[in-house]
Amino acid sequence: MRTGIHPKYFKTKITCVCGNVIETASTKSESFSVEICSACHPFFTGKVKLVDMAGRVEKFQKKSATAATAQAETKARLEAKAVAAAAKKAKRQAAPPPAEKSSEQNS
């Protein structure tokens, strides 16, 4: 093997957010952390788990909450219009019909 062309290997500790520590060799650095490992990944554990990448779950929940709020506001607005129309119709039915204008008043 030629000297000076091969990268240096470090004993590395990889730490996952779940607390799992893996010791291996790496050319990158002596220690670093990862978000998900084989101990907590759903594929390896068989458990269904939401893996949130860059807040996507919160973004979806926020979007669905906003849609539900907008839908409720639209429904309330339509109900208010229906109540107003019913009140207007009741008022028209209760009021006497307008008197017809005779031709004598116009002349």
PDB file as gemmi writes it, atoms N, CA and C in Angstrom:
CRYST1    1.000    1.000    1.000  90.00  90.00  90.00 P 1                      
ATOM      1  N   MET A   1       0.829  -1.179   0.000  1.00  0.00           N  
ATOM      2  CA  MET A   1       0.000   0.000   0.000  1.00  0.00           C  
ATOM      3  C   MET A   1       0.877   1.248   0.000  1.00  0.00           C  
ATOM      4  N   ARG A   2       0.495   2.174  -0.759  1.00  0.00           N  
ATOM      5  CA  ARG A   2       1.249   3.419  -0.823  1.00  0.00           C  
ATOM      6  C   ARG A   2       0.918   4.277   0.399  1.00  0.00           C  
ATOM      7  N   THR A   3       1.860   4.982   0.865  1.00  0.00           N  
ATOM      8  CA  THR A   3       1.637   5.842   2.027  1.00  0.00           C  
ATOM      9  C   THR A   3       1.161   7.215   1.586  1.00  0.00           C  
ATOM     10  N   GLY A   4       0.323   7.828   2.432  1.00  0.00           N  
ATOM     11  CA  GLY A   4      -0.117   9.198   2.174  1.00  0.00           C  
ATOM     12  C   GLY A   4      -1.338   9.325   1.277  1.00  0.00           C  
ATOM     13  N   ILE A   5      -1.862   8.258   0.691  1.00  0.00           N  
ATOM     14  CA  ILE A   5      -3.029   8.390  -0.197  1.00  0.00           C  
ATOM     15  C   ILE A   5      -4.314   7.869   0.442  1.00  0.00           C  
ATOM     16  N   HIS A   6      -4.198   7.172   1.552  1.00  0.00           N  
ATOM     17  CA  HIS A   6      -5.381   6.596   2.187  1.00  0.00           C  
ATOM     18  C   HIS A   6      -5.891   7.526   3.279  1.00  0.00           C  
ATOM     19  N   PRO A   7      -7.218   7.624   3.434  1.00  0.00           N  
ATOM     20  CA  PRO A   7      -7.772   8.499   4.466  1.00  0.00           C  
ATOM     21  C   PRO A   7      -7.534   7.921   5.857  1.00  0.00           C  
ATOM     22  N   LYS A   8      -7.564   8.782   6.846  1.00  0.00           N  
ATOM     23  CA  LYS A   8      -7.415   8.339   8.226  1.00  0.00           C  
ATOM     24  C   LYS A   8      -8.752   7.802   8.720  1.00  0.00           C  
ATOM     25  N   TYR A   9      -8.690   6.713   9.446  1.00  0.00           N  
ATOM     26  CA  TYR A   9      -9.884   6.148  10.047  1.00  0.00           C  
ATOM     27  C   TYR A   9      -9.915   6.499  11.519  1.00  0.00           C  
ATOM     28  N   PHE A  10     -11.107   6.864  11.974  1.00  0.00           N  
ATOM     29  CA  PHE A  10     -11.305   7.192  13.374  1.00  0.00           C  
ATOM     30  C   PHE A  10     -12.259   6.173  13.977  1.00  0.00           C  
ATOM     31  N   LYS A  11     -12.075   5.846  15.253  1.00  0.00           N  
ATOM     32  CA  LYS A  11     -13.103   5.097  15.969  1.00  0.00           C  
ATOM     33  C   LYS A  11     -14.209   6.097  16.252  1.00  0.00           C  
ATOM     34  N   THR A  12     -15.390   5.803  15.766  1.00  0.00           N  
ATOM     35  CA  THR A  12     -16.485   6.768  15.794  1.00  0.00           C  
ATOM     36  C   THR A  12     -17.634   6.261  16.646  1.00  0.00           C  
ATOM     37  N   LYS A  13     -18.237   7.165  17.381  1.00  0.00           N  
ATOM     38  CA  LYS A  13     -19.458   6.870  18.127  1.00  0.00           C  
ATOM     39  C   LYS A  13     -20.591   7.625  17.447  1.00  0.00           C  
ATOM     40  N   ILE A  14     -21.580   6.875  16.958  1.00  0.00           N  
ATOM     41  CA  ILE A  14     -22.752   7.468  16.318  1.00  0.00           C  
ATOM     42  C   ILE A  14     -23.883   7.412  17.338  1.00  0.00           C  
ATOM     43  N   THR A  15     -24.449   8.552  17.672  1.00  0.00           N  
ATOM     44  CA  THR A  15     -25.502   8.632  18.666  1.00  0.00           C  
ATOM     45  C   THR A  15     -26.816   8.966  17.977  1.00  0.00           C  
ATOM     46  N   CYS A  16     -27.836   8.168  18.260  1.00  0.00           N  
ATOM     47  CA  CYS A  16     -29.183   8.404  17.712  1.00  0.00           C  
ATOM     48  C   CYS A  16     -29.988   9.206  18.734  1.00  0.00           C  
ATOM     49  N   VAL A  17     -31.042   9.892  18.271  1.00  0.00           N  
ATOM     50  CA  VAL A  17     -31.893  10.652  19.185  1.00  0.00           C  
ATOM     51  C   VAL A  17     -32.661   9.734  20.138  1.00  0.00           C  
ATOM     52  N   CYS A  18     -32.818   8.465  19.770  1.00  0.00           N  
ATOM     53  CA  CYS A  18     -33.503   7.510  20.658  1.00  0.00           C  
ATOM     54  C   CYS A  18     -32.595   7.068  21.796  1.00  0.00           C  
ATOM     55  N   GLY A  19     -31.299   7.388  21.734  1.00  0.00           N  
ATOM     56  CA  GLY A  19     -30.362   7.037  22.785  1.00  0.00           C  
ATOM     57  C   GLY A  19     -29.426   5.902  22.419  1.00  0.00           C  
ATOM     58  N   ASN A  20     -29.640   5.278  21.307  1.00  0.00           N  
ATOM     59  CA  ASN A  20     -28.792   4.172  20.864  1.00  0.00           C  
ATOM     60  C   ASN A  20     -27.427   4.712  20.434  1.00  0.00           C  
ATOM     61  N   VAL A  21     -26.360   4.038  20.882  1.00  0.00           N  
ATOM     62  CA  VAL A  21     -24.998   4.430  20.522  1.00  0.00           C  
ATOM     63  C   VAL A  21     -24.366   3.289  19.741  1.00  0.00           C  
ATOM     64  N   ILE A  22     -23.844   3.597  18.566  1.00  0.00           N  
ATOM     65  CA  ILE A  22     -23.207   2.604  17.708  1.00  0.00           C  
ATOM     66  C   ILE A  22     -21.734   2.992  17.581  1.00  0.00           C  
ATOM     67  N   GLU A  23     -20.848   2.039  17.822  1.00  0.00           N  
ATOM     68  CA  GLU A  23     -19.416   2.286  17.666  1.00  0.00           C  
ATOM     69  C   GLU A  23     -18.949   1.631  16.376  1.00  0.00           C  
ATOM     70  N   THR A  24     -18.279   2.398  15.551  1.00  0.00           N  
ATOM     71  CA  THR A  24     -17.806   1.917  14.257  1.00  0.00           C  
ATOM     72  C   THR A  24     -16.565   2.713  13.853  1.00  0.00           C  
ATOM     73  N   ALA A  25     -16.104   2.512  12.645  1.00  0.00           N  
ATOM     74  CA  ALA A  25     -14.975   3.279  12.124  1.00  0.00           C  
ATOM     75  C   ALA A  25     -15.463   4.169  10.994  1.00  0.00           C  
ATOM     76  N   SER A  26     -14.893   5.355  10.893  1.00  0.00           N  
ATOM     77  CA  SER A  26     -15.324   6.298   9.873  1.00  0.00           C  
ATOM     78  C   SER A  26     -14.171   7.204   9.474  1.00  0.00           C  
ATOM     79  N   THR A  27     -14.248   7.730   8.276  1.00  0.00           N  
ATOM     80  CA  THR A  27     -13.263   8.704   7.817  1.00  0.00           C  
ATOM     81  C   THR A  27     -13.762  10.127   8.029  1.00  0.00           C  
ATOM     82  N   LYS A  28     -15.024  10.295   8.444  1.00  0.00           N  
ATOM     83  CA  LYS A  28     -15.624  11.620   8.577  1.00  0.00           C  
ATOM     84  C   LYS A  28     -15.169  12.344   9.842  1.00  0.00           C  
ATOM     85  N   SER A  29     -15.473  11.782  10.997  1.00  0.00           N  
ATOM     86  CA  SER A  29     -15.095  12.425  12.249  1.00  0.00           C  
ATOM     87  C   SER A  29     -15.133  11.392  13.367  1.00  0.00           C  
ATOM     88  N   GLU A  30     -14.870  11.855  14.572  1.00  0.00           N  
ATOM     89  CA  GLU A  30     -14.798  10.928  15.681  1.00  0.00           C  
ATOM     90  C   GLU A  30     -16.150  10.659  16.328  1.00  0.00           C  
ATOM     91  N   SER A  31     -17.119  11.556  16.182  1.00  0.00           N  
ATOM     92  CA  SER A  31     -18.465  11.306  16.712  1.00  0.00           C  
ATOM     93  C   SER A  31     -19.462  12.220  15.999  1.00  0.00           C  
ATOM     94  N   PHE A  32     -20.656  11.702  15.816  1.00  0.00           N  
ATOM     95  CA  PHE A  32     -21.742  12.510  15.269  1.00  0.00           C  
ATOM     96  C   PHE A  32     -23.067  11.882  15.650  1.00  0.00           C  
ATOM     97  N   SER A  33     -24.155  12.605  15.402  1.00  0.00           N  
ATOM     98  CA  SER A  33     -25.480  12.115  15.792  1.00  0.00           C  
ATOM     99  C   SER A  33     -26.367  11.993  14.559  1.00  0.00           C  
ATOM    100  N   VAL A  34     -27.341  11.078  14.665  1.00  0.00           N  
ATOM    101  CA  VAL A  34     -28.305  10.849  13.591  1.00  0.00           C  
ATOM    102  C   VAL A  34     -29.713  10.932  14.176  1.00  0.00           C  
ATOM    103  N   GLU A  35     -30.699  11.160  13.310  1.00  0.00           N  
ATOM    104  CA  GLU A  35     -32.079  11.277  13.766  1.00  0.00           C  
ATOM    105  C   GLU A  35     -32.764   9.923  13.914  1.00  0.00           C  
ATOM    106  N   ILE A  36     -32.342   8.948  13.135  1.00  0.00           N  
ATOM    107  CA  ILE A  36     -33.009   7.658  13.158  1.00  0.00           C  
ATOM    108  C   ILE A  36     -31.984   6.565  12.897  1.00  0.00           C  
ATOM    109  N   CYS A  37     -32.146   5.426  13.577  1.00  0.00           N  
ATOM    110  CA  CYS A  37     -31.195   4.318  13.423  1.00  0.00           C  
ATOM    111  C   CYS A  37     -31.973   3.019  13.275  1.00  0.00           C  
ATOM    112  N   SER A  38     -31.245   1.912  13.189  1.00  0.00           N  
ATOM    113  CA  SER A  38     -31.910   0.618  13.007  1.00  0.00           C  
ATOM    114  C   SER A  38     -32.676   0.200  14.251  1.00  0.00           C  
ATOM    115  N   ALA A  39     -32.385   0.769  15.400  1.00  0.00           N  
ATOM    116  CA  ALA A  39     -33.101   0.413  16.627  1.00  0.00           C  
ATOM    117  C   ALA A  39     -34.460   1.099  16.715  1.00  0.00           C  
ATOM    118  N   CYS A  40     -34.635   2.231  16.039  1.00  0.00           N  
ATOM    119  CA  CYS A  40     -35.910   2.957  16.140  1.00  0.00           C  
ATOM    120  C   CYS A  40     -36.615   3.134  14.796  1.00  0.00           C  
ATOM    121  N   HIS A  41     -36.029   2.700  13.698  1.00  0.00           N  
ATOM    122  CA  HIS A  41     -36.665   2.841  12.386  1.00  0.00           C  
ATOM    123  C   HIS A  41     -37.831   1.861  12.261  1.00  0.00           C  
ATOM    124  N   PRO A  42     -38.987   2.299  11.757  1.00  0.00           N  
ATOM    125  CA  PRO A  42     -40.164   1.423  11.652  1.00  0.00           C  
ATOM    126  C   PRO A  42     -39.934   0.172  10.795  1.00  0.00           C  
ATOM    127  N   PHE A  43     -39.074   0.247   9.806  1.00  0.00           N  
ATOM    128  CA  PHE A  43     -38.828  -0.913   8.960  1.00  0.00           C  
ATOM    129  C   PHE A  43     -38.194  -2.045   9.761  1.00  0.00           C  
ATOM    130  N   PHE A  44     -37.280  -1.712  10.650  1.00  0.00           N  
ATOM    131  CA  PHE A  44     -36.582  -2.721  11.428  1.00  0.00           C  
ATOM    132  C   PHE A  44     -37.356  -3.152  12.667  1.00  0.00           C  
ATOM    133  N   THR A  45     -38.128  -2.239  13.263  1.00  0.00           N  
ATOM    134  CA  THR A  45     -38.846  -2.562  14.496  1.00  0.00           C  
ATOM    135  C   THR A  45     -40.201  -3.189  14.232  1.00  0.00           C  
ATOM    136  N   GLY A  46     -40.799  -2.919  13.094  1.00  0.00           N  
ATOM    137  CA  GLY A  46     -42.121  -3.455  12.786  1.00  0.00           C  
ATOM    138  C   GLY A  46     -43.246  -2.638  13.388  1.00  0.00           C  
ATOM    139  N   LYS A  47     -42.926  -1.575  14.075  1.00  0.00           N  
ATOM    140  CA  LYS A  47     -43.932  -0.709  14.682  1.00  0.00           C  
ATOM    141  C   LYS A  47     -44.227   0.447  13.743  1.00  0.00           C  
ATOM    142  N   VAL A  48     -45.504   0.853  13.690  1.00  0.00           N  
ATOM    143  CA  VAL A  48     -45.880   1.998  12.873  1.00  0.00           C  
ATOM    144  C   VAL A  48     -45.573   3.253  13.677  1.00  0.00           C  
ATOM    145  N   LYS A  49     -44.832   4.131  13.076  1.00  0.00           N  
ATOM    146  CA  LYS A  49     -44.403   5.343  13.752  1.00  0.00           C  
ATOM    147  C   LYS A  49     -44.255   6.439  12.712  1.00  0.00           C  
ATOM    148  N   LEU A  50     -44.701   7.636  13.047  1.00  0.00           N  
ATOM    149  CA  LEU A  50     -44.534   8.763  12.140  1.00  0.00           C  
ATOM    150  C   LEU A  50     -43.117   9.287  12.269  1.00  0.00           C  
ATOM    151  N   VAL A  51     -42.409   9.278  11.187  1.00  0.00           N  
ATOM    152  CA  VAL A  51     -41.058   9.819  11.157  1.00  0.00           C  
ATOM    153  C   VAL A  51     -41.177  11.222  10.583  1.00  0.00           C  
ATOM    154  N   ASP A  52     -41.001  12.200  11.426  1.00  0.00           N  
ATOM    155  CA  ASP A  52     -41.194  13.586  11.019  1.00  0.00           C  
ATOM    156  C   ASP A  52     -39.911  14.139  10.417  1.00  0.00           C  
ATOM    157  N   MET A  53     -39.982  14.495   9.157  1.00  0.00           N  
ATOM    158  CA  MET A  53     -38.839  15.102   8.481  1.00  0.00           C  
ATOM    159  C   MET A  53     -39.180  16.564   8.204  1.00  0.00           C  
ATOM    160  N   ALA A  54     -38.462  17.435   8.837  1.00  0.00           N  
ATOM    161  CA  ALA A  54     -38.574  18.882   8.621  1.00  0.00           C  
ATOM    162  C   ALA A  54     -39.976  19.405   8.933  1.00  0.00           C  
ATOM    163  N   GLY A  55     -40.627  18.866   9.967  1.00  0.00           N  
ATOM    164  CA  GLY A  55     -41.918  19.388  10.405  1.00  0.00           C  
ATOM    165  C   GLY A  55     -43.073  19.077   9.489  1.00  0.00           C  
ATOM    166  N   ARG A  56     -43.001  18.040   8.694  1.00  0.00           N  
ATOM    167  CA  ARG A  56     -44.072  17.738   7.739  1.00  0.00           C  
ATOM    168  C   ARG A  56     -45.365  17.337   8.434  1.00  0.00           C  
ATOM    169  N   VAL A  57     -45.255  16.613   9.545  1.00  0.00           N  
ATOM    170  CA  VAL A  57     -46.461  16.192  10.265  1.00  0.00           C  
ATOM    171  C   VAL A  57     -47.177  17.419  10.823  1.00  0.00           C  
ATOM    172  N   GLU A  58     -46.419  18.325  11.460  1.00  0.00           N  
ATOM    173  CA  GLU A  58     -47.032  19.540  11.999  1.00  0.00           C  
ATOM    174  C   GLU A  58     -47.626  20.393  10.887  1.00  0.00           C  
ATOM    175  N   LYS A  59     -46.948  20.449   9.759  1.00  0.00           N  
ATOM    176  CA  LYS A  59     -47.450  21.227   8.623  1.00  0.00           C  
ATOM    177  C   LYS A  59     -48.787  20.668   8.145  1.00  0.00           C  
ATOM    178  N   PHE A  60     -48.886  19.336   8.051  1.00  0.00           N  
ATOM    179  CA  PHE A  60     -50.133  18.719   7.629  1.00  0.00           C  
ATOM    180  C   PHE A  60     -51.232  18.956   8.653  1.00  0.00           C  
ATOM    181  N   GLN A  61     -50.916  18.805   9.941  1.00  0.00           N  
ATOM    182  CA  GLN A  61     -51.920  19.015  10.981  1.00  0.00           C  
ATOM    183  C   GLN A  61     -52.399  20.455  10.988  1.00  0.00           C  
ATOM    184  N   LYS A  62     -51.493  21.392  10.770  1.00  0.00           N  
ATOM    185  CA  LYS A  62     -51.870  22.802  10.715  1.00  0.00           C  
ATOM    186  C   LYS A  62     -52.788  23.067   9.521  1.00  0.00           C  
ATOM    187  N   LYS A  63     -52.424  22.469   8.366  1.00  0.00           N  
ATOM    188  CA  LYS A  63     -53.228  22.662   7.158  1.00  0.00           C  
ATOM    189  C   LYS A  63     -54.632  22.084   7.335  1.00  0.00           C  
ATOM    190  N   SER A  64     -54.732  20.893   7.933  1.00  0.00           N  
ATOM    191  CA  SER A  64     -56.047  20.276   8.116  1.00  0.00           C  
ATOM    192  C   SER A  64     -56.862  21.042   9.143  1.00  0.00           C  
ATOM    193  N   ALA A  65     -56.222  21.595  10.176  1.00  0.00           N  
ATOM    194  CA  ALA A  65     -56.943  22.406  11.162  1.00  0.00           C  
ATOM    195  C   ALA A  65     -57.455  23.689  10.525  1.00  0.00           C  
ATOM    196  N   THR A  66     -56.640  24.300   9.672  1.00  0.00           N  
ATOM    197  CA  THR A  66     -57.043  25.512   8.971  1.00  0.00           C  
ATOM    198  C   THR A  66     -58.222  25.229   8.041  1.00  0.00           C  
ATOM    199  N   ALA A  67     -58.162  24.093   7.363  1.00  0.00           N  
ATOM    200  CA  ALA A  67     -59.261  23.725   6.458  1.00  0.00           C  
ATOM    201  C   ALA A  67     -60.542  23.485   7.248  1.00  0.00           C  
ATOM    202  N   ALA A  68     -60.443  22.835   8.399  1.00  0.00           N  
ATOM    203  CA  ALA A  68     -61.626  22.576   9.220  1.00  0.00           C  
ATOM    204  C   ALA A  68     -62.216  23.884   9.732  1.00  0.00           C  
ATOM    205  N   THR A  69     -61.369  24.821  10.120  1.00  0.00           N  
ATOM    206  CA  THR A  69     -61.838  26.121  10.593  1.00  0.00           C  
ATOM    207  C   THR A  69     -62.532  26.884   9.472  1.00  0.00           C  
ATOM    208  N   ALA A  70     -61.939  26.885   8.290  1.00  0.00           N  
ATOM    209  CA  ALA A  70     -62.539  27.577   7.148  1.00  0.00           C  
ATOM    210  C   ALA A  70     -63.871  26.945   6.776  1.00  0.00           C  
ATOM    211  N   GLN A  71     -63.946  25.626   6.860  1.00  0.00           N  
ATOM    212  CA  GLN A  71     -65.186  24.927   6.542  1.00  0.00           C  
ATOM    213  C   GLN A  71     -66.273  25.302   7.552  1.00  0.00           C  
ATOM    214  N   ALA A  72     -65.924  25.382   8.835  1.00  0.00           N  
ATOM    215  CA  ALA A  72     -66.891  25.758   9.867  1.00  0.00           C  
ATOM    216  C   ALA A  72     -67.360  27.196   9.670  1.00  0.00           C  
ATOM    217  N   GLU A  73     -66.435  28.096   9.310  1.00  0.00           N  
ATOM    218  CA  GLU A  73     -66.807  29.494   9.059  1.00  0.00           C  
ATOM    219  C   GLU A  73     -67.754  29.604   7.874  1.00  0.00           C  
ATOM    220  N   THR A  74     -67.505  28.858   6.817  1.00  0.00           N  
ATOM    221  CA  THR A  74     -68.378  28.868   5.644  1.00  0.00           C  
ATOM    222  C   THR A  74     -69.767  28.366   5.995  1.00  0.00           C  
ATOM    223  N   LYS A  75     -69.823  27.294   6.778  1.00  0.00           N  
ATOM    224  CA  LYS A  75     -71.108  26.729   7.190  1.00  0.00           C  
ATOM    225  C   LYS A  75     -71.891  27.734   8.037  1.00  0.00           C  
ATOM    226  N   ALA A  76     -71.197  28.414   8.968  1.00  0.00           N  
ATOM    227  CA  ALA A  76     -71.854  29.409   9.815  1.00  0.00           C  
ATOM    228  C   ALA A  76     -72.363  30.578   8.981  1.00  0.00           C  
ATOM    229  N   ARG A  77     -71.567  31.005   7.980  1.00  0.00           N  
ATOM    230  CA  ARG A  77     -71.975  32.105   7.111  1.00  0.00           C  
ATOM    231  C   ARG A  77     -73.224  31.732   6.310  1.00  0.00           C  
ATOM    232  N   LEU A  78     -73.263  30.509   5.779  1.00  0.00           N  
ATOM    233  CA  LEU A  78     -74.433  30.064   5.022  1.00  0.00           C  
ATOM    234  C   LEU A  78     -75.671  29.975   5.907  1.00  0.00           C  
ATOM    235  N   GLU A  79     -75.491  29.503   7.144  1.00  0.00           N  
ATOM    236  CA  GLU A  79     -76.636  29.435   8.066  1.00  0.00           C  
ATOM    237  C   GLU A  79     -77.142  30.833   8.399  1.00  0.00           C  
ATOM    238  N   ALA A  80     -76.251  31.793   8.579  1.00  0.00           N  
ATOM    239  CA  ALA A  80     -76.649  33.167   8.866  1.00  0.00           C  
ATOM    240  C   ALA A  80     -77.414  33.766   7.686  1.00  0.00           C  
ATOM    241  N   LYS A  81     -76.951  33.476   6.459  1.00  0.00           N  
ATOM    242  CA  LYS A  81     -77.670  33.957   5.273  1.00  0.00           C  
ATOM    243  C   LYS A  81     -79.064  33.352   5.201  1.00  0.00           C  
ATOM    244  N   ALA A  82     -79.186  32.058   5.531  1.00  0.00           N  
ATOM    245  CA  ALA A  82     -80.486  31.393   5.487  1.00  0.00           C  
ATOM    246  C   ALA A  82     -81.433  31.997   6.521  1.00  0.00           C  
ATOM    247  N   VAL A  83     -80.935  32.294   7.713  1.00  0.00           N  
ATOM    248  CA  VAL A  83     -81.761  32.906   8.759  1.00  0.00           C  
ATOM    249  C   VAL A  83     -82.200  34.302   8.325  1.00  0.00           C  
ATOM    250  N   ALA A  84     -81.291  35.077   7.739  1.00  0.00           N  
ATOM    251  CA  ALA A  84     -81.623  36.422   7.279  1.00  0.00           C  
ATOM    252  C   ALA A  84     -82.664  36.379   6.161  1.00  0.00           C  
ATOM    253  N   ALA A  85     -82.522  35.423   5.246  1.00  0.00           N  
ATOM    254  CA  ALA A  85     -83.489  35.294   4.152  1.00  0.00           C  
ATOM    255  C   ALA A  85     -84.854  34.893   4.693  1.00  0.00           C  
ATOM    256  N   ALA A  86     -84.894  34.003   5.669  1.00  0.00           N  
ATOM    257  CA  ALA A  86     -86.173  33.588   6.263  1.00  0.00           C  
ATOM    258  C   ALA A  86     -86.832  34.767   6.982  1.00  0.00           C  
ATOM    259  N   ALA A  87     -86.041  35.582   7.686  1.00  0.00           N  
ATOM    260  CA  ALA A  87     -86.589  36.747   8.377  1.00  0.00           C  
ATOM    261  C   ALA A  87     -87.128  37.759   7.378  1.00  0.00           C  
ATOM    262  N   LYS A  88     -86.407  37.961   6.289  1.00  0.00           N  
ATOM    263  CA  LYS A  88     -86.853  38.905   5.252  1.00  0.00           C  
ATOM    264  C   LYS A  88     -88.154  38.431   4.618  1.00  0.00           C  
ATOM    265  N   LYS A  89     -88.242  37.112   4.370  1.00  0.00           N  
ATOM    266  CA  LYS A  89     -89.449  36.552   3.777  1.00  0.00           C  
ATOM    267  C   LYS A  89     -90.635  36.691   4.731  1.00  0.00           C  
ATOM    268  N   ALA A  90     -90.422  36.452   6.009  1.00  0.00           N  
ATOM    269  CA  ALA A  90     -91.487  36.583   7.009  1.00  0.00           C  
ATOM    270  C   ALA A  90     -91.938  38.036   7.109  1.00  0.00           C  
ATOM    271  N   LYS A  91     -91.022  38.968   7.021  1.00  0.00           N  
ATOM    272  CA  LYS A  91     -91.354  40.390   7.087  1.00  0.00           C  
ATOM    273  C   LYS A  91     -92.187  40.806   5.880  1.00  0.00           C  
ATOM    274  N   ARG A  92     -91.822  40.278   4.691  1.00  0.00           N  
ATOM    275  CA  ARG A  92     -92.597  40.593   3.475  1.00  0.00           C  
ATOM    276  C   ARG A  92     -94.016  40.049   3.567  1.00  0.00           C  
ATOM    277  N   GLN A  93     -94.154  38.854   4.109  1.00  0.00           N  
ATOM    278  CA  GLN A  93     -95.481  38.243   4.216  1.00  0.00           C  
ATOM    279  C   GLN A  93     -96.334  38.958   5.251  1.00  0.00           C  
ATOM    280  N   ALA A  94     -95.738  39.509   6.300  1.00  0.00           N  
ATOM    281  CA  ALA A  94     -96.484  40.200   7.351  1.00  0.00           C  
ATOM    282  C   ALA A  94     -96.892  41.605   6.927  1.00  0.00           C  
ATOM    283  N   ALA A  95     -96.152  42.248   6.061  1.00  0.00           N  
ATOM    284  CA  ALA A  95     -96.444  43.613   5.632  1.00  0.00           C  
ATOM    285  C   ALA A  95     -97.591  43.602   4.626  1.00  0.00           C  
ATOM    286  N   PRO A  96     -98.455  44.642   4.668  1.00  0.00           N  
ATOM    287  CA  PRO A  96     -99.548  44.714   3.680  1.00  0.00           C  
ATOM    288  C   PRO A  96     -98.979  44.989   2.293  1.00  0.00           C  
ATOM    289  N   PRO A  97     -99.670  44.523   1.275  1.00  0.00           N  
ATOM    290  CA  PRO A  97     -99.178  44.757  -0.088  1.00  0.00           C  
ATOM    291  C   PRO A  97     -99.190  46.254  -0.407  1.00  0.00           C  
ATOM    292  N   PRO A  98     -98.288  46.717  -1.231  1.00  0.00           N  
ATOM    293  CA  PRO A  98     -98.256  48.152  -1.566  1.00  0.00           C  
ATOM    294  C   PRO A  98     -99.513  48.533  -2.353  1.00  0.00           C  
ATOM    295  N   ALA A  99    -100.019  49.761  -2.085  1.00  0.00           N  
ATOM    296  CA  ALA A  99    -101.217  50.252  -2.768  1.00  0.00           C  
ATOM    297  C   ALA A  99    -100.857  50.564  -4.217  1.00  0.00           C  
ATOM    298  N   GLU A 100    -101.801  50.242  -5.102  1.00  0.00           N  
ATOM    299  CA  GLU A 100    -101.563  50.517  -6.514  1.00  0.00           C  
ATOM    300  C   GLU A 100    -101.755  51.997  -6.789  1.00  0.00           C  
ATOM    301  N   LYS A 101    -100.938  52.540  -7.639  1.00  0.00           N  
ATOM    302  CA  LYS A 101    -101.032  53.964  -8.004  1.00  0.00           C  
ATOM    303  C   LYS A 101    -102.136  54.121  -9.024  1.00  0.00           C  
ATOM    304  N   SER A 102    -102.946  55.073  -8.834  1.00  0.00           N  
ATOM    305  CA  SER A 102    -104.010  55.320  -9.810  1.00  0.00           C  
ATOM    306  C   SER A 102    -103.505  56.311 -10.854  1.00  0.00           C  
ATOM    307  N   SER A 103    -104.184  56.321 -11.996  1.00  0.00           N  
ATOM    308  CA  SER A 103    -103.760  57.184 -13.093  1.00  0.00           C  
ATOM    309  C   SER A 103    -104.071  58.653 -12.788  1.00  0.00           C  
ATOM    310  N   GLU A 104    -104.943  58.938 -11.837  1.00  0.00           N  
ATOM    311  CA  GLU A 104    -105.281  60.316 -11.489  1.00  0.00           C  
ATOM    312  C   GLU A 104    -104.125  61.005 -10.763  1.00  0.00           C  
ATOM    313  N   GLN A 105    -103.356  60.244  -9.983  1.00  0.00           N  
ATOM    314  CA  GLN A 105    -102.275  60.856  -9.234  1.00  0.00           C  
ATOM    315  C   GLN A 105    -101.137  61.272 -10.175  1.00  0.00           C  
ATOM    316  N   ASN A 106    -100.945  60.528 -11.274  1.00  0.00           N  
ATOM    317  CA  ASN A 106     -99.876  60.840 -12.214  1.00  0.00           C  
ATOM    318  C   ASN A 106    -100.207  62.035 -13.094  1.00  0.00           C  
ATOM    319  N   SER A 107    -101.454  62.336 -13.332  1.00  0.00           N  
ATOM    320  CA  SER A 107    -101.815  63.401 -14.239  1.00  0.00           C  
ATOM    321  C   SER A 107    -101.862  64.741 -13.602  1.00  0.00           C  
TER     322      SER A 107                                                      
END                                                                             
